[in-house]
């Protein structure tokens, strides 16, 4: 591929010599360590490092050109191509380099504050039940034709995304289900990607440290449905019961299907029965009734199942196959994940890290027991401070005991973060424990539990680390809970 072919569709702010446009391009990279002879290197300005610092190094390693939205350093010796938006340019270039596999694959994008991960797992399970070769891209992991890969970001950079699309296509795959975060949409990581189906789960307060306000947050999500860089999704699946989602603008070319429990939803759940063993309910759609069952629990998962059902329906999958795929999705790591060591109370680990998610997961726990709900949570550092007292309030208003601890404090003082959350907790008379050491806090929560109680360990879910000011240390809530339970004499035999 020539540089001219690679740059097709890219707006450039600097002239490119005609002779350079004929150069053969062998690869694209935004990490200078991955540059090889014949590569084009993208230099992004970043929060921790500026890619322009590595441009000379990339040229020394054989890069034939550097693309950036920043001006060239004064001492740079090489071809510097300036563009208005680096990540959008990278997405266009990546699509060109890999011959636009997204136009042949069926890409299902799921956005929203809560439920993205579970919904994508459910959709992927349905697709695999239909006998399809798939990819899954999300917070916990990436899956490619049955192979598990580590997750770098919820939504990876466009170059990595198109590499995955191309590899799936080469393996005979047909469908990709991906979490599409507001960060990815705002930054241009999915710029130009052709989505077959776009799903919006819900919208509550989150990521305001990045977006600034709720209007900007919603507008970022909106981009999945009205992108100017690709054709609109063929189908738009919206949560009818969420007022903000219901107000989302869709392209007239998109077929809209809504889901919910309320009147007016295209696909409506009725006769919902939920218990410790999962969900059973009926979906009414187009005058027909479809029975579904899922091992997942709680009303929040009724919505996730509905979203997955609608997405699969849009893809032409029959109700019987959909039902089988839903039933086969046994659990999602770190999403109301049960820790069972034979103890007479329930211990659950969940990723809930917003006040709305915390409120939802406590509601699920409350629906499983007539006894007490003991909630452990913390708040992340270097993130939106305003949600901390709201999380404290959500925990205290719905729990019988609250254990406040540290989450991922990052560069902040853990005690300062906890004090912010304590403001919300103290609005109620709920008994609470303050313990900054997360392992000791989990021990306190478990030792307070009696028969029939539910211990909810919230915030980190599937994460296997804790990010401190000066280092990242191994820490898995699930393994810590198991070890503590065994220390108390429980344990399967």
Secondary structure as the mmCIF struct_conf table of DSSP 4:
data_model
#
loop_
_struct_conf.conf_type_id
_struct_conf.id
_struct_conf.beg_label_comp_id
_struct_conf.beg_label_asym_id
_struct_conf.beg_label_seq_id
_struct_conf.end_label_comp_id
_struct_conf.end_label_asym_id
_struct_conf.end_label_seq_id
STRN STRN1 UNK A 2 UNK A 2
HELX_RH_AL_P HELX_RH_AL_P1 UNK A 3 UNK A 6
TURN_TY1_P TURN_TY1_P1 UNK A 7 UNK A 9
STRN STRN2 UNK A 12 UNK A 12
BEND BEND1 UNK A 13 UNK A 14
HELX_RH_AL_P HELX_RH_AL_P2 UNK A 18 UNK A 21
TURN_TY1_P TURN_TY1_P2 UNK A 22 UNK A 22
STRN STRN3 UNK A 24 UNK A 24
STRN STRN4 UNK A 27 UNK A 29
BEND BEND2 UNK A 30 UNK A 31
HELX_RH_3T_P HELX_RH_3T_P1 UNK A 32 UNK A 34
TURN_TY1_P TURN_TY1_P3 UNK A 37 UNK A 38
STRN STRN5 UNK A 39 UNK A 42
STRN STRN6 UNK A 45 UNK A 45
BEND BEND3 UNK A 47 UNK A 48
STRN STRN7 UNK A 50 UNK A 50
HELX_RH_3T_P HELX_RH_3T_P2 UNK A 51 UNK A 54
HELX_RH_AL_P HELX_RH_AL_P3 UNK A 55 UNK A 60
TURN_TY1_P TURN_TY1_P4 UNK A 61 UNK A 62
BEND BEND4 UNK A 64 UNK A 64
STRN STRN8 UNK A 65 UNK A 68
BEND BEND5 UNK A 69 UNK A 70
HELX_LH_PP_P HELX_LH_PP_P1 UNK A 71 UNK A 73
TURN_TY1_P TURN_TY1_P5 UNK A 74 UNK A 75
BEND BEND6 UNK A 78 UNK A 78
STRN STRN9 UNK A 80 UNK A 82
STRN STRN10 UNK A 83 UNK A 83
BEND BEND7 UNK A 84 UNK A 84
HELX_RH_AL_P HELX_RH_AL_P4 UNK A 86 UNK A 97
TURN_TY1_P TURN_TY1_P6 UNK A 98 UNK A 99
HELX_RH_3T_P HELX_RH_3T_P3 UNK A 101 UNK A 103
TURN_TY1_P TURN_TY1_P7 UNK A 104 UNK A 104
BEND BEND8 UNK A 105 UNK A 105
STRN STRN11 UNK A 106 UNK A 111
BEND BEND9 UNK A 112 UNK A 115
HELX_RH_AL_P HELX_RH_AL_P5 UNK A 116 UNK A 129
TURN_TY1_P TURN_TY1_P8 UNK A 130 UNK A 131
STRN STRN12 UNK A 134 UNK A 137
BEND BEND10 UNK A 138 UNK A 140
STRN STRN13 UNK A 141 UNK A 144
TURN_TY1_P TURN_TY1_P9 UNK A 145 UNK A 146
STRN STRN14 UNK A 147 UNK A 150
BEND BEND11 UNK A 152 UNK A 155
HELX_RH_AL_P HELX_RH_AL_P6 UNK A 158 UNK A 170
TURN_TY1_P TURN_TY1_P10 UNK A 171 UNK A 172
STRN STRN15 UNK A 175 UNK A 179
HELX_RH_AL_P HELX_RH_AL_P7 UNK A 182 UNK A 187
TURN_TY1_P TURN_TY1_P11 UNK A 188 UNK A 192
BEND BEND12 UNK A 196 UNK A 196
STRN STRN16 UNK A 197 UNK A 200
BEND BEND13 UNK A 205 UNK A 205
HELX_RH_AL_P HELX_RH_AL_P8 UNK A 208 UNK A 211
BEND BEND14 UNK A 212 UNK A 213
HELX_RH_AL_P HELX_RH_AL_P9 UNK A 214 UNK A 222
TURN_TY1_P TURN_TY1_P12 UNK A 223 UNK A 225
BEND BEND15 UNK A 226 UNK A 226
BEND BEND16 UNK A 228 UNK A 230
HELX_LH_PP_P HELX_LH_PP_P2 UNK A 231 UNK A 233
BEND BEND17 UNK A 234 UNK A 234
STRN STRN17 UNK A 235 UNK A 239
TURN_TY1_P TURN_TY1_P13 UNK A 240 UNK A 241
HELX_RH_AL_P HELX_RH_AL_P10 UNK A 243 UNK A 246
TURN_TY1_P TURN_TY1_P14 UNK A 247 UNK A 247
TURN_TY1_P TURN_TY1_P15 UNK A 252 UNK A 253
BEND BEND18 UNK A 254 UNK A 254
STRN STRN18 UNK A 255 UNK A 260
BEND BEND19 UNK A 261 UNK A 262
TURN_TY1_P TURN_TY1_P16 UNK A 263 UNK A 264
BEND BEND20 UNK A 266 UNK A 266
STRN STRN19 UNK A 267 UNK A 275
TURN_TY1_P TURN_TY1_P17 UNK A 276 UNK A 277
STRN STRN20 UNK A 278 UNK A 285
TURN_TY1_P TURN_TY1_P18 UNK A 286 UNK A 287
STRN STRN21 UNK A 288 UNK A 294
BEND BEND21 UNK A 295 UNK A 295
BEND BEND22 UNK A 298 UNK A 298
HELX_RH_AL_P HELX_RH_AL_P11 UNK A 299 UNK A 314
TURN_TY1_P TURN_TY1_P19 UNK A 315 UNK A 316
HELX_RH_AL_P HELX_RH_AL_P12 UNK A 319 UNK A 328
STRN STRN22 UNK A 332 UNK A 332
TURN_TY1_P TURN_TY1_P20 UNK A 333 UNK A 334
STRN STRN23 UNK A 335 UNK A 335
BEND BEND23 UNK A 336 UNK A 336
STRN STRN24 UNK A 337 UNK A 338
BEND BEND24 UNK A 341 UNK A 342
BEND BEND25 UNK A 344 UNK A 345
STRN STRN25 UNK A 346 UNK A 350
BEND BEND26 UNK A 354 UNK A 354
HELX_RH_AL_P HELX_RH_AL_P13 UNK A 355 UNK A 366
TURN_TY1_P TURN_TY1_P21 UNK A 367 UNK A 368
BEND BEND27 UNK A 370 UNK A 371
STRN STRN26 UNK A 373 UNK A 377
TURN_TY1_P TURN_TY1_P22 UNK A 381 UNK A 382
BEND BEND28 UNK A 383 UNK A 383
TURN_TY1_P TURN_TY1_P23 UNK A 385 UNK A 385
HELX_RH_AL_P HELX_RH_AL_P14 UNK A 386 UNK A 398
BEND BEND29 UNK A 400 UNK A 400
STRN STRN27 UNK A 401 UNK A 404
BEND BEND30 UNK A 407 UNK A 407
TURN_TY1_P TURN_TY1_P24 UNK A 410 UNK A 411
BEND BEND31 UNK A 412 UNK A 412
HELX_RH_AL_P HELX_RH_AL_P15 UNK A 414 UNK A 425
TURN_TY1_P TURN_TY1_P25 UNK A 426 UNK A 427
BEND BEND32 UNK A 428 UNK A 428
STRN STRN28 UNK A 431 UNK A 434
BEND BEND33 UNK A 436 UNK A 437
HELX_RH_AL_P HELX_RH_AL_P16 UNK A 438 UNK A 447
TURN_TY1_P TURN_TY1_P26 UNK A 448 UNK A 448
TURN_TY1_P TURN_TY1_P27 UNK A 451 UNK A 452
STRN STRN29 UNK A 454 UNK A 458
BEND BEND34 UNK A 459 UNK A 459
TURN_TY1_P TURN_TY1_P28 UNK A 461 UNK A 462
STRN STRN30 UNK A 465 UNK A 467
BEND BEND35 UNK A 469 UNK A 470
STRN STRN31 UNK A 472 UNK A 474
HELX_RH_AL_P HELX_RH_AL_P17 UNK A 477 UNK A 487
TURN_TY1_P TURN_TY1_P29 UNK A 488 UNK A 489
#
